[in-house]
Amino acid sequence: MEKTRTLGKAIGPGLLFAGAAIGASHLVQSTRAGADFGLALIAVVIAANLVKYPAFSFGPRYSAATGMSLLEGYRRQGRWALVLYGAVALLSVFTVQSAVTFVTAGLAIALLDVRWDPLLLSIGIMALCLGLLRLGSYRWLDLIVKVAVVLLTVGTVFAALMVIPRIDWGQAPWPSKALLSNDANFFFVAALIGWMPTAIDISVWHSLWTLAKRRDTGHKPTVSESLIDFNIGYLGTAILGLCFVLLGAGVAYGRGIVLPAGAASFSAAVIGLYTEALGAWARPVFGFAAFLVMFSTTLTVVDGVPRSISAFIDRWQSSEVEGEPVGTSAGRTYWISAVVVAVGATVILYQFLANLKDLVDLATTISLVTAPPLAWLGHRAIFGPDLCEEDRPSSFMMRASALAIGIQAALSLYYLYVRFL
């Protein structure tokens, strides 16, 4: 009983991870994968989740083992590691914020069937997120994401099961040479992988959320407890990624249905997948669930970006001390960073108002290219001297991590070669 209670206190950061992951990557990219290519990209979705697993697991493992954030693990490798992280993270923070907020705004417009300005609504959503975090900090974040993830998981799994009889299982489950030889299709596959299940940057956020949970509950989670929490969230994101591919394949593939580019129209089409699969009653129920999850994704990004920036600046100035507040939402740097990122995201949104797909593709592709150096930094931190032998991953995981970094680097280089040469 005592073990169950202590595990319950550790549960939370993994669901925040799921809340951040189950967003544009699933509702937009996975749905497009199924609608445009049927089952051909199922293997890509599974492989992306497997390849990125080591890097994502290192965030909570490092914090649970050391009581410090993964950014401290970077700092201990040298200032150059912080410079590399900062440069890489800077490439993605504005596009990530703008993409998830735009999808959330589109869902709100489609669900309410109103003609609101998507840019003004996006600004309002970011302001609301900042207000909630100001009032409740981590506790609001934790509660909203738990409710949202559970609702959408149940609804999406049920809807996917309902469309399974409609799927042509004679379709090839592996990407064909024709699919990958087409540059436009390859660029989409690369973008799909970039955020499947999400960007590697979130391993840093996850380590910070682990410390925030520890500070709020007073419970110091063990490595085992943190990994159980992480695995629950990670498995959920992987399953939902596959479910959205099935929804797209079962309802739209081969039927001449083209998912539109606009935020509101695309969101309406996604909600329509639930309606097509389950009936008219599903539109408000699962439309609201989808909006709630995207709102929770926006909320986690609004919190995660300034939290990591604040922690980054602290680490640049000095080393971290176990138990000290890290990247706290009460700090001045946190709020200044949050406002700057919101303004930058608004500028990007203005440039992509007519095309949600292009914005999401841009954000996800940047994440694809920046993933290898971030995964490499995490690998060096977790197998460095900070962790005792019993808290380090197994030798199998060490080899799996090295292989995953190599695969991601090769894919990123090939993408750059195809795109620019």
N, C-alpha and C positions, 0 to 999 in steps of 0.2 A: 504493500500500500504506500509506504514512504517513497519507494522508488518511482511509483506512478505519479505521485504528487510532484516530485522534483523534476520528472520528465515534463510534466504539464507546464511547469514554470519555464522550461527551456523552449517550448513550442511557440513559435511566433515569427522569428526571422526567416525561417524557411518558407512560411506562407507569404511574407512580404516579398521574398524572392519570386514566388509564384505570381503574386499580384503584379510585380513589375514585368514579368516575362509574358504572362497571358494577356497580351495587349495587341498592338499592331502586328506583331509577328504571327499571331494566331488568327485574329479576326480578319486581317487583311491578307497577309502573305500566304498562310496555309489555305485559306479559302480560295484564293486565286490559283494556287497550285492544283487543287482538286478540280476547280471549274475549268481551267485552261488545259490541264494535262491528265486529268483522270487520276489513275493510280500510279502513273509513271514516276512521281516524285516521292512516293511513300518511303522508298529506300533512302532517299536523300534526307528526309526528315529524321528518320531513325538514326542514320549515321551521324548527322550533325549533333544530335543529343548525346550520342555515345562519345564522340570526339571531344566535346566541350565539358564533359562531366568532371574530369580531373581538375581543370582550372577553376570551375565554380566551387568544387568541394573544398578547395584550399582556403578560401576566405573564412568560413566559419571554423574550420579546423585550426587555423592559425590563431584566431582570437580566443577560442576555447582553451587552447594549449598554453598560450602565453599571457592572456589577459590584455593583449594589445591589438591594435588594428593591423590590417595587412599593409597599410602605408608605412608603419614602423618597420615592418619586414623589408620594405623597399629601401627605406632610409638607411638601414644597417648595411645594405649592399654598397652604399656610397651615394653622394649627392647626385651623381649621374643618373641613378635609377629613378630618383624623384623627378629629375628633369625629363627623362624619357616618359614617365607616366604622365606628367603634366602636359607635355606636348601632344601625346596621343589622346588624352582625355579631352583636350581643348578642341580637337577636330570634331568631336561628336556631341558635346554637351548641348549645343543649341539645336542641332537637327533632331536629336532624341526628344528633347522637350517639345519642340514644335510638332513633330509627327504624332506623338501620343495625344497631345492636346487637341490636335485637329481631328483625329479619329473620334475622340470623345465628343467634341462639338457636333460632328456629323451625325453621330448616333442620337444625340439629344434632339437635333432638328428632325431627323427621320422618325423618331419615336413619338414626338409631340405633333408632327406634321405641321410645322410652322415655317415661316419664311424669315427667320432671324439671320442677321449678318454673321456668317461663320467666324470672321475675324474678331468681331466684338464679343461673340459668345466664347471664343477661345480665351480671350483676355479675361473675361469674367470667370471662367473655370479656373484659370491659374490663380486669380485673386482669391477665389473661394478656397482653394487648396491651401494657400498661404495663411488665410484666416483660420482654417481648421487647425493647422499645425501650430499657429500662434496660441490658440486656445487650449489645445489638448496635447500638443507635442506627440511623442511616440505612442501614447495610449490611444489617441484617435486613429492614428495610422494603423496600429495593430488591429483594432476592432473593425474598422471599415473594410480592410482587406480580407480579414477572415470571413466576414459575411459574404462579400462579393465573390470570393473564390469558390466557396461552397455552393452558392446559388448557380453560378455559371457552369461549374463542373457537373452538377447533377443534370442540369438542363441540356448541356451539350452532349454528354454521354447518351442520354435518353434519345435525343434527336438523331444522333449518329446511328444508334441501333435501329431506329425506325426507317432510315433511308438505305440500310444495308441491302434489303431485297431489290432495290432499284439499280444497284451498281452492276455494271458489266464486269464480272470477275475474270473475263477472258482478256482484259487489258493487261499489257505487260507491266509487272510491278517494278521493273528496273528501267532507268533512263535509257532511251535508245540513242544510237549514234547520231541519228538525225536530229534529235532534240538538242544534244550538246554541241552539234556542229553549227547550229544556227546561233549567230552572235547575240541577237536579241533574247533568245531563249536562255542562252548561257548566262547573260547578265541578270536575268530574273532568278535563275537557280543560285547564282552567287549572292544576290540580295536576300533570297530565302534563307540561305545558310548563315548570313551575317547576323540575323536576329533569331536564329532557331537554336535554343529556346529564347535567348536574348543576348545582349552584348556582354562581352567579357568584363567590361568596366564594373559590372554589378557585383563581381566577386569582392571588390573593395567596399561597396555599399553594404554587402551582406556582413562583412566583418564588423562594420560600424554598427549595424542594427543588432548584431549579437552582443556587442558591448552595451548598447542602449537598453536592451532587454535585461541584461545582467544588472545594470544600474537601477532600473525601475523595479525589479522584483527582489533585488538583494540576493539572488541565487546565482552562484557561479557554476555554469553548466560544464559538465565533463565533455571531452572530445566525442565520446560515444553518443551522449544526448544531443549535442549539436549536429552530429551527422545524421541521426535519426530524423530530427527536425528538417534538415536540409533534404534528405532523401524523399521525405513525404512530399515536400513542395516540388522537387525536381521531377519525380515520377508523375505527379499531377500535370505538370506543364507538358511533359512528353506525350502523355495520353491525350490531352486536349489538342495538342498540335495535330496528332493523327486524326482525331475526331473531326476537326475542321476540314482536313483534306477529304475525308469521307463525305462530309456534308456537301462540299463543293462538287465532288465527283458524282454523288448520287442525285443531286438536284439540277446541276447546271451543265455538266460535261456532256458534249455530244448533242445538245438540244438547241444549239444556236443562241444560248444565253451569254451575253457579253456583260461582264461586270463593269459599270461605268466608272469614270475617273474622278468625278466630283465627290467631296466628302459626304454630303448629305445623301446623294443618290447611291453611292457605294454602300453606305451604312443601311439605307433602306433595302438594298438588294440582299445584304447579309441577314437582316431581320427576316426578309422574305424566305430565306432558306429554312428557317424554323417554321414559318407558316406553311410552306410547301410540305415539309416533313410531318408536321404534327396537327395542322389545322389552324383556323383563324384565331382560336383562343390563345395560341402560343405567341402571337405577335406582341401583345403588351407584356406578357409574363417574361419571356426570354429576351425581348427587346430591352426591358428594364434591367434584366440580369446582365446583358451584354454592356449596357451603358454603365452599370455599377462597377463592372470589372474594369472597363476602360477608365472610369473615373478613379478607381483605386490605383490603376497603373500610373495615371497622371499624378496622383497624390504621392506615390512612392518616388516618382522621378523628381517632383518638386522638392521632396525632402532629401532624396539621395544625392542629387547633384551638389547643392550647397553644403550638405554635411561632408561630402568628400573634399570639396574645395577648402572648407574650414579646417579639416584635419590635415590636408596637404600643406596649407600655410603654417599650421602649428608644427608639423614635422620639419618643415624647412627651417624654422627658427630654432627648434630644440628637439631632443629625443622625447619619446613618450614614456610616461610612468604608469605602471599597472594600476588600474583603479581610478585614474584621473578622467574627468569628462573629456570625451573625444568628439569633435565635430558636433557639439551640442547645439540644438535648435535655439537655445537661449542666447547664444553668442552673437556679437555684433557682426562678425565676419560672415556667419551663416546667413543673416538677413540681407546684408549687402549683396552677397553672392546670389541669393535667390532672386532679388530684384533685377540684377544685371542679366541673369540667365533668362528671366521672363521677358525682358525687353529685347534681348537678342533673338529669342524664339519668335517673338511677335514680328520682327523684321523679316525673318525667314518665311513665316506664315503668309505674309503679304505677297511674297514672290511666288507662292505655290497655291494660291486660293482656288485656282481652277483645276488643279490636278493633284489629288490625294496620292494616287499611285506613284507619281514621280517623286513626291516628297518622301514617302516611305521607302522607296527604292534607294534614294540618296542616303537616307539615314542608315539603312541596313547595310548598304555597300561600304560606307565608311567604317562601320563596325566590323565588317569582314576583314578589311585591310589592316585595321588596328589591333585585331585579336592576337596575332602571334607574339608581338613584343610584350603585351600585357600577360599572356599566358606564361611566357618565359620568365618574367619577373616573379610571378607567383610561384613557379617551379623552384626558382633559386631560393626564395624565402622559406618555403615549406621544407626543403631538404638542407637548409643551412643549419648553423649551430644553435639557433634560438629554441628549437624543439628537442626535447629528450627523445631517445630512441623509441620509447613505447608510444609516443604521441605522433610520430611520423607515419606517413602512409607506407604501405608495404612496398617491397621491391617491385612487385608486379605493377602497382600503381605508378611507381617512379618511371618504369619503362613505358607504360601506357601514356603518361603525361608527355614524355619526350617524343613519342611517336605522334601524339596529337598535335604537338607544337610543329613538328615537321610537316604534317599534312596541311595544317592551316597556313603555314608559311608558303608551301608550294602552291596552294590554291590562290592565295593572295597575289603572289608573283605572277602566276599565270593570268589572273584577272587583269592585272596592270598591263601585262604584255598584250593581251587581246584588245584592251580598251585604248591604249595609247600608241601601240606600235603597228 
